[in-house]
Amino acid sequence: MDRLCGPARVMIVSDLDHTMVDHHDPDDLSLLRFNALWEAHYRHDSLLVFSTGRSPTLYRKLREQKPMLSPDITIMSVGTEITYGEAMLPDDGWEHVLNQKWDREIVIEEASHLSHLKFQSPTEQRPHKVSFYVEKEHAQETIATLSKTLKARGLDVKIIYSGGIDLDILPQGAGKGQALAYLLEKFNSEGKLPTSTLVCGDSGNDADLFSVPDVYGVMVSNAQEELLQWHAENAKDNPKIIHATERCASGIIEAIGHFRLGAAISPRDITDYSQYKTEGFNPGLEVVKFYCLYERWCRADTENSEKHLQDIKHTFSANGATVHPWGSEQSFSDAVGALRNCYGDKQGKPFRVWIDRISGQQIHSDTWVVKFRKWEFFGEGRRGCITTAILQSKAGQSEQCVWLHLHQTWLNEMGIMEESGWIF
C-alpha cells in the first residue's frame, strides 16, 4: 500500500458477516468499539483488510447499512477479487493467477446436471466464482460429484461449503487464504511485510485464512461448528490461534490484547479521559476522544454538568472557529454554547458518531493538521463530512491538545444536507 512508506505495524485481515459485523447487535456497539480503537491507535501505521464472501454489490450494500471503516484492501467473493483503497482498484496480477485451469462455463454446465444445486443471485456470480445453495444433507454427495466431473473436464477447482447452505466453486488457486498469501508475498517483495498479521473469522470459508503460515488468528466466540471442527482437526496445538470469549469485533479486540499487538482498550470503553494517559501526542486519539464525548453528550450518556461542558470548552482555542459543512463560520465559543442546549436531544434515539480515515501531518513542533471523515447515524439515515482540523499540543502537557480550527465539507454522496442538529 502506497499509504504507508514502510511495513505495517499490524495488518488485520477480517471476515465481515458475524466477525467484524455482528448482525445480532442492533446498536453495532462491538463494531463501533473496534472503529474507535483502530482510528485512535492503528490507522496511522497499520493496514485494515476486509476479506468477505460477499460480491462487490453485496459488500457495498453492507457498507450502506453498517458503520464500517474504509479498509486499505478489500478481498471479496471468497478470495477471488482483490481491490485497493476507496476506489477499489483491482489487482490485475491476482486475476492472471486465477485464470489458470479455470473455465466458468464448464462449471455452470456440469453444475446444471445436479438437481440439489440452486444458483445464488446474479450479483453473486463472479468471473472466478460460481455460487449455489445446497441443503446440508445433500452437500457431501454434491461436492464429491462436482469434484470428480470437473477434474475429468480438465479443471482444477476448489469447492467451499459454508454456513450450512452456501457452496462456492473457485479456481484451485483462489480462496481467502491464498489471496492473503499472495498479498504477503507481494508485500515481502516490496520490503513491506507487516510486522504482525491477525486473521479473524467465524465460518468454514475462513479456514483458509488460519492456514497461512506465521499469522495470528482469532475465531470469534460465535464461530460456527464447521470452523471449530476444522481447528480441532488441523490447528488445535497452534498457540497463535485462539477461540475468543467475545463476539464478533469485540473478539478481535480481545485477540489484539491476547497477542499483545498493541493498544487493546477502545476509547469508547473509557469513561474518564482525564485518567487515560498516553506517551506523547496522538492526534488520532484526540479526535476520537472528542467525538466519543460529543456522542455521549447528545445521547445523555454522560452527566449534564458544568464540568463536562467546561472540559469540552477547554478543548478549543478561545480564538478559534469552525466552518460548518453548509459554509457558515461559527466561533468555537458559540458552538460550545449551542452544544449546551443540545444535551440529550438524541436520548433514546439510535444516534451514533464514528470517525474514519484519520490521517495527520505535523506542520510544526507542536502543531498538526488532521484530516478525517466524520459520520453521524440518526436512525433514518446517515450523513458524513470531510473534516480538517488544526490541533496544537498544550505547553508542558504534550499528551493534551487544543483545537485551533475546524473545517467541514459534506461528502459528495451527501448532496446538500440541512443544518439541523449538526454542531461539530
C-alpha positions as CSV (number, residue, x, y, z in Angstrom):
1,M,0.0,0.0,0.0
2,D,1.3,3.4,-1.0
3,R,-0.3,5.0,2.1
4,L,2.5,3.6,4.3
5,C,6.1,4.2,3.5
6,G,7.3,1.1,5.3
7,P,6.0,-2.2,6.7
8,A,2.7,-2.0,8.5
9,R,3.0,-2.4,12.3
10,V,-0.2,-4.6,12.3
11,M,-2.3,-5.9,9.5
12,I,-5.8,-7.1,10.5
13,V,-7.5,-9.4,7.9
14,S,-11.1,-9.9,8.9
15,D,-14.2,-11.6,7.6
16,L,-17.2,-9.3,7.7
17,D,-20.6,-11.1,8.4
18,H,-20.7,-12.4,12.0
19,T,-17.0,-11.5,12.5
20,M,-16.4,-7.8,12.1
21,V,-20.1,-7.1,11.8
22,D,-22.5,-8.6,14.4
23,H,-25.9,-8.8,12.8
24,H,-27.4,-9.6,16.3
25,D,-26.1,-6.3,17.7
26,P,-28.7,-3.7,16.7
27,D,-26.7,-0.9,18.1
28,D,-23.4,-2.1,16.5
29,L,-21.6,-1.4,19.7
30,S,-18.8,-4.0,19.1
31,L,-18.1,-2.6,15.6
32,L,-18.1,0.9,16.9
33,R,-15.7,-0.1,19.7
34,F,-13.3,-1.5,17.1
35,N,-13.7,1.5,14.9
36,A,-12.6,3.8,17.7
37,L,-9.7,1.7,18.7
38,W,-8.4,1.4,15.1
39,E,-8.7,5.1,14.2
40,A,-7.1,6.2,17.5
41,H,-4.2,3.8,17.6
42,Y,-3.6,1.9,14.4
43,R,-4.8,3.8,11.3
44,H,-1.6,5.8,11.0
45,D,0.8,2.9,10.7
46,S,-1.2,-0.3,10.1
47,L,-3.4,-1.9,7.5
48,L,-7.0,-3.0,7.6
49,V,-8.1,-5.7,5.2
50,F,-11.7,-6.9,4.8
51,S,-12.0,-10.5,3.5
52,T,-15.5,-11.4,2.7
53,G,-17.5,-13.9,0.7
54,R,-19.7,-11.1,-0.5
55,S,-19.6,-9.9,-4.0
56,P,-18.8,-6.2,-4.6
57,T,-22.6,-5.5,-4.9
58,L,-23.5,-7.0,-1.5
59,Y,-20.3,-5.6,0.1
60,R,-21.4,-2.0,-0.9
61,K,-24.9,-2.8,0.4
62,L,-23.4,-3.8,3.8
63,R,-21.4,-0.6,3.9
64,E,-24.6,1.4,3.5
65,Q,-26.2,-0.4,6.4
66,K,-23.5,-0.6,9.0
67,P,-21.0,1.9,10.5
68,M,-18.0,0.3,8.8
69,L,-14.5,1.8,8.4
70,S,-12.8,2.2,5.0
71,P,-10.3,-0.7,4.6
72,D,-7.0,-0.4,2.9
73,I,-7.6,-3.6,0.9
74,T,-10.8,-5.5,0.2
75,I,-10.8,-9.2,-0.6
76,M,-14.2,-10.2,-2.0
77,S,-16.1,-13.1,-3.5
78,V,-14.3,-15.7,-1.3
79,G,-10.8,-14.6,-2.2
80,T,-11.3,-14.3,-5.9
81,E,-11.1,-10.4,-6.1
82,I,-8.5,-8.2,-4.5
83,T,-9.0,-4.4,-4.7
84,Y,-7.1,-1.4,-3.2
85,G,-8.3,1.7,-1.5
86,E,-11.6,3.5,-1.6
87,A,-11.6,3.4,-5.4
88,M,-11.4,-0.4,-5.1
89,L,-8.8,-0.7,-7.9
90,P,-8.4,-4.4,-8.9
91,D,-5.2,-6.3,-8.7
92,D,-4.6,-7.5,-12.3
93,G,-1.8,-9.8,-11.2
94,W,-4.2,-11.8,-9.0
95,E,-6.7,-12.1,-11.9
96,H,-3.9,-13.6,-14.0
97,V,-3.2,-16.2,-11.3
98,L,-6.8,-17.3,-11.1
99,N,-7.2,-17.8,-14.8
100,Q,-5.1,-21.0,-14.6
101,K,-7.1,-24.2,-15.3
102,W,-10.4,-22.3,-14.9
103,D,-13.5,-22.1,-17.2
104,R,-16.6,-20.9,-15.5
105,E,-18.8,-22.0,-18.5
106,I,-17.8,-25.6,-17.9
107,V,-18.5,-25.2,-14.2
108,I,-22.0,-24.0,-14.9
109,E,-22.6,-26.7,-17.4
110,E,-21.7,-29.5,-15.0
111,A,-23.5,-28.0,-12.1
112,S,-26.7,-27.8,-14.1
113,H,-26.9,-31.6,-14.1
114,L,-27.2,-31.6,-10.3
115,S,-30.8,-31.0,-9.1
116,H,-29.9,-30.2,-5.5
117,L,-27.9,-27.1,-6.6
118,K,-29.7,-23.8,-6.8
119,F,-28.0,-20.7,-8.2
120,Q,-27.5,-17.8,-5.9
121,S,-28.5,-14.3,-7.2
122,P,-26.8,-13.0,-10.3
123,T,-24.8,-10.4,-8.3
124,E,-23.0,-13.4,-6.6
125,Q,-21.8,-14.9,-9.8
126,R,-18.4,-13.5,-10.5
127,P,-15.6,-14.1,-13.1
128,H,-13.8,-16.5,-10.8
129,K,-16.7,-17.7,-8.5
130,V,-19.9,-19.6,-9.2
131,S,-22.2,-19.8,-6.2
132,F,-25.0,-22.0,-5.3
133,Y,-27.3,-23.0,-2.4
134,V,-27.4,-26.7,-1.4
135,E,-29.1,-28.2,1.7
136,K,-26.8,-29.7,4.3
137,E,-28.0,-33.3,3.8
138,H,-27.0,-33.2,0.1
139,A,-23.8,-31.2,0.5
140,Q,-21.2,-34.1,0.8
141,E,-22.6,-36.1,-2.2
142,T,-22.8,-32.9,-4.3
143,I,-19.3,-31.9,-3.6
144,A,-17.9,-35.3,-4.4
145,T,-19.8,-35.5,-7.7
146,L,-18.7,-32.0,-8.7
147,S,-15.0,-32.6,-7.8
148,K,-15.0,-35.8,-10.0
149,T,-16.7,-34.3,-13.0
150,L,-14.8,-31.0,-13.1
151,K,-11.5,-32.8,-12.7
152,A,-12.5,-35.0,-15.7
153,R,-13.1,-31.9,-17.7
154,G,-9.6,-30.7,-17.1
155,L,-10.4,-28.0,-14.4
156,D,-8.5,-27.6,-11.1
157,V,-11.1,-26.1,-8.8
158,K,-11.8,-25.6,-5.1
159,I,-15.3,-26.2,-3.6
160,I,-16.1,-24.4,-0.4
161,Y,-19.2,-25.2,1.7
162,S,-20.1,-22.8,4.5
163,G,-22.9,-21.6,6.7
164,G,-24.8,-24.9,6.1
165,I,-26.2,-23.7,2.8
166,D,-23.6,-21.8,0.6
167,L,-21.5,-23.7,-1.9
168,D,-18.9,-21.8,-3.9
169,I,-16.8,-23.1,-6.8
170,L,-13.5,-21.3,-7.3
171,P,-10.2,-21.8,-9.1
172,Q,-7.9,-24.0,-7.1
173,G,-5.6,-21.1,-6.5
174,A,-8.3,-18.9,-5.1
175,G,-9.7,-18.5,-1.6
176,K,-9.3,-16.2,1.3
177,G,-6.1,-17.8,2.5
178,Q,-4.5,-17.8,-1.0
179,A,-5.4,-14.2,-1.5
180,L,-3.8,-13.3,1.8
181,A,-0.7,-15.4,1.0
182,Y,-0.5,-13.6,-2.4
183,L,-0.6,-10.2,-0.6
184,L,2.0,-11.2,1.9
185,E,4.4,-12.3,-0.8
186,K,3.7,-9.1,-2.7
187,F,4.5,-7.0,0.5
188,N,7.6,-9.1,1.1
189,S,8.9,-8.5,-2.4
190,E,8.5,-4.7,-1.8
191,G,10.2,-4.8,1.6
192,K,6.9,-4.1,3.3
193,L,6.0,-7.3,5.0
194,P,3.7,-6.4,8.0
195,T,5.4,-6.9,11.4
196,S,2.3,-8.8,12.7
197,T,-0.8,-10.1,10.8
198,L,-4.0,-11.1,12.6
199,V,-6.7,-13.0,10.8
200,C,-10.3,-13.1,12.1
201,G,-13.2,-15.4,11.1
202,D,-16.3,-17.3,12.1
203,S,-17.2,-19.8,9.4
204,G,-15.9,-22.5,7.1
205,N,-14.8,-20.2,4.3
206,D,-12.5,-18.5,6.8
207,A,-10.5,-21.7,7.5
208,D,-8.0,-20.9,4.6
209,L,-7.0,-17.7,6.5
210,F,-5.9,-19.6,9.5
211,S,-3.8,-21.9,7.3
212,V,-1.5,-19.1,6.2
213,P,1.9,-19.6,7.9
214,D,3.1,-17.2,10.7
215,V,-0.1,-15.3,11.2
216,Y,-2.0,-14.8,14.4
217,G,-5.7,-15.9,14.3
218,V,-8.9,-15.5,16.2
219,M,-12.1,-17.4,15.9
220,V,-14.7,-15.2,17.4
221,S,-16.8,-16.7,20.2
222,N,-19.8,-17.1,17.9
223,A,-17.8,-19.1,15.4
224,Q,-19.7,-21.8,13.6
225,E,-19.2,-25.5,14.2
226,E,-17.6,-26.1,10.8
227,L,-14.7,-23.7,11.7
228,L,-14.3,-25.1,15.2
229,Q,-14.2,-28.6,13.8
230,W,-11.5,-27.6,11.2
231,H,-9.5,-26.1,14.1
232,A,-9.8,-29.2,16.2
233,E,-8.6,-31.4,13.3
234,N,-5.9,-29.1,11.9
235,A,-4.7,-26.4,14.4
236,K,-5.6,-27.3,17.9
237,D,-1.9,-27.2,19.0
238,N,-1.2,-23.9,17.3
239,P,-0.8,-21.3,20.1
240,K,-1.1,-18.5,17.6
241,I,-4.8,-19.3,17.0
242,I,-7.4,-18.7,19.8
243,H,-11.1,-19.0,20.2
244,A,-12.2,-15.7,21.7
245,T,-14.7,-15.4,24.6
246,E,-16.2,-12.3,23.0
247,R,-18.5,-12.0,19.9
248,C,-17.5,-10.5,16.6
249,A,-15.4,-7.3,16.7
250,S,-15.1,-7.5,20.4
251,G,-13.4,-10.8,19.9
252,I,-11.0,-9.1,17.6
253,I,-10.1,-6.6,20.2
254,E,-9.7,-9.4,22.7
255,A,-7.2,-11.1,20.3
256,I,-5.2,-7.8,19.9
257,G,-4.8,-7.8,23.6
258,H,-4.1,-11.5,23.9
259,F,-1.3,-11.4,21.4
260,R,0.0,-8.1,22.6
261,L,-0.2,-6.5,19.2
262,G,-0.7,-3.0,20.6
263,A,-3.3,-0.9,22.4
264,A,-6.4,-3.0,23.2
265,I,-8.6,-0.6,25.1
266,S,-11.1,1.2,22.9
267,P,-11.7,4.9,23.6
268,R,-15.4,4.0,23.8
269,D,-14.7,1.9,26.9
270,I,-13.1,4.8,28.8
271,T,-15.4,7.0,30.9
272,D,-12.9,9.4,32.3
273,Y,-10.4,10.6,29.8
274,S,-8.5,12.7,32.3
275,Q,-7.2,9.4,33.7
276,Y,-6.3,8.0,30.3
277,K,-2.6,8.7,29.9
278,T,-0.6,8.1,26.7
279,E,3.0,8.6,25.7
280,G,3.3,11.8,23.7
281,F,0.7,13.5,21.5
282,N,-1.6,11.3,19.4
283,P,-3.8,13.4,17.1
284,G,-5.9,10.4,16.1
285,L,-6.7,9.6,19.7
286,E,-7.6,13.2,20.4
287,V,-10.1,13.3,17.5
288,V,-11.7,10.0,18.5
289,K,-11.9,11.0,22.2
290,F,-13.7,14.3,21.4
291,Y,-16.3,12.7,19.2
292,C,-17.0,10.0,21.8
293,L,-17.7,12.8,24.3
294,Y,-19.8,14.6,21.7
295,E,-21.9,11.5,21.1
296,R,-22.3,10.8,24.9
297,W,-23.4,14.4,25.4
298,C,-26.1,14.3,22.7
299,R,-27.4,10.9,23.9
300,A,-27.3,12.0,27.6
301,D,-24.9,9.1,28.2
302,T,-22.9,11.4,30.4
303,E,-23.9,13.7,33.2
304,N,-25.2,17.1,32.3
305,S,-22.7,19.0,34.4
306,E,-20.9,22.3,34.1
307,K,-17.6,20.4,34.5
308,H,-18.2,18.3,31.4
309,L,-19.1,21.3,29.4
310,Q,-16.0,23.2,30.6
311,D,-13.9,20.1,29.6
312,I,-15.3,20.4,26.1
313,K,-14.9,24.2,26.0
314,H,-11.2,23.9,27.1
315,T,-10.6,21.5,24.1
316,F,-11.0,24.5,21.8
317,S,-9.0,27.7,21.4
318,A,-10.8,30.8,22.6
319,N,-9.9,32.5,19.3
320,G,-10.7,29.5,17.0
321,A,-13.7,28.9,14.8
322,T,-15.4,26.1,12.9
323,V,-16.6,26.3,9.3
324,H,-19.8,24.2,9.0
325,P,-20.5,21.9,6.0
326,W,-23.1,24.4,4.7
327,G,-20.5,27.1,4.6
328,S,-21.2,29.3,7.6
329,E,-18.5,30.1,10.2
330,Q,-19.0,30.0,13.9
331,S,-16.7,30.7,16.8
332,F,-15.8,27.8,19.0
333,S,-17.3,29.7,21.9
334,D,-20.6,30.0,20.2
335,A,-20.5,26.4,19.0
336,V,-19.9,25.1,22.6
337,G,-22.8,27.3,23.7
338,A,-25.0,25.7,21.1
339,L,-23.9,22.3,22.4
340,R,-25.0,23.2,25.9
341,N,-28.6,23.5,24.6
342,C,-28.4,20.1,22.8
343,Y,-27.8,18.0,25.8
344,G,-29.8,14.8,25.5
345,D,-31.6,15.8,22.3
346,K,-30.7,12.4,20.9
347,Q,-31.6,10.5,24.0
348,G,-33.4,7.2,23.3
349,K,-32.6,7.6,19.6
350,P,-30.3,5.4,17.5
351,F,-27.7,8.2,17.3
352,R,-24.1,7.2,16.8
353,V,-20.9,9.1,15.7
354,W,-17.8,7.5,14.2
355,I,-14.6,8.6,12.6
356,D,-13.0,7.1,9.6
357,R,-9.7,7.5,7.6
358,I,-7.8,9.7,10.1
359,S,-4.5,11.0,8.8
360,G,-2.2,13.5,10.5
361,Q,0.7,15.7,9.3
362,Q,2.9,17.5,11.7
363,I,3.5,21.1,10.4
364,H,5.3,22.4,13.5
365,S,6.9,21.0,16.5
366,D,3.6,21.3,18.4
367,T,1.0,21.6,15.6
368,W,-0.8,19.0,13.5
369,V,-3.2,19.1,10.5
370,V,-5.5,16.2,10.9
371,K,-7.9,15.0,8.2
372,F,-10.7,12.5,8.7
373,R,-14.3,11.6,7.8
374,K,-16.9,12.2,10.5
375,W,-20.1,10.2,10.2
376,E,-23.4,10.5,12.1
377,F,-26.1,7.8,12.1
378,F,-29.5,9.0,13.3
379,G,-32.0,6.3,12.6
380,E,-33.5,7.4,9.4
381,G,-30.1,7.5,7.6
382,R,-26.6,8.8,7.9
383,R,-24.7,11.9,7.0
384,G,-21.0,12.5,6.7
385,C,-18.4,15.2,6.0
386,I,-14.7,15.5,5.2
387,T,-13.1,17.3,8.1
388,T,-9.8,19.1,8.5
389,A,-8.7,20.2,12.0
390,I,-5.6,22.0,13.2
391,L,-4.5,20.7,16.6
392,Q,-1.8,22.1,18.9
393,S,-0.4,20.2,21.9
394,K,-0.5,22.2,25.1
395,A,2.7,23.7,26.5
396,G,4.0,21.4,29.3
397,Q,1.3,18.9,28.6
398,S,2.4,17.1,25.4
399,E,-0.3,14.4,25.7
400,Q,-3.1,17.0,25.6
401,C,-4.1,19.5,22.9
402,V,-6.3,22.4,21.9
403,W,-8.2,22.6,18.6
404,L,-7.3,25.8,16.7
405,H,-9.6,25.4,13.7
406,L,-12.2,23.0,12.2
407,H,-13.4,22.9,8.6
408,Q,-16.1,20.5,7.3
409,T,-17.5,19.8,3.9
410,W,-20.3,17.5,3.0
411,L,-19.2,14.3,1.3
412,N,-20.1,14.2,-2.4
413,E,-22.7,11.5,-1.9
414,M,-24.5,13.6,0.8
415,G,-25.6,16.3,-1.7
416,I,-27.0,19.4,0.1
417,M,-27.9,18.5,3.6
418,E,-29.9,20.5,6.1
419,E,-28.2,22.2,9.0
420,S,-30.3,20.9,11.9
421,G,-28.6,19.2,14.7
422,W,-25.1,19.5,13.3
423,I,-22.6,21.3,15.6
424,F,-19.2,19.7,15.4
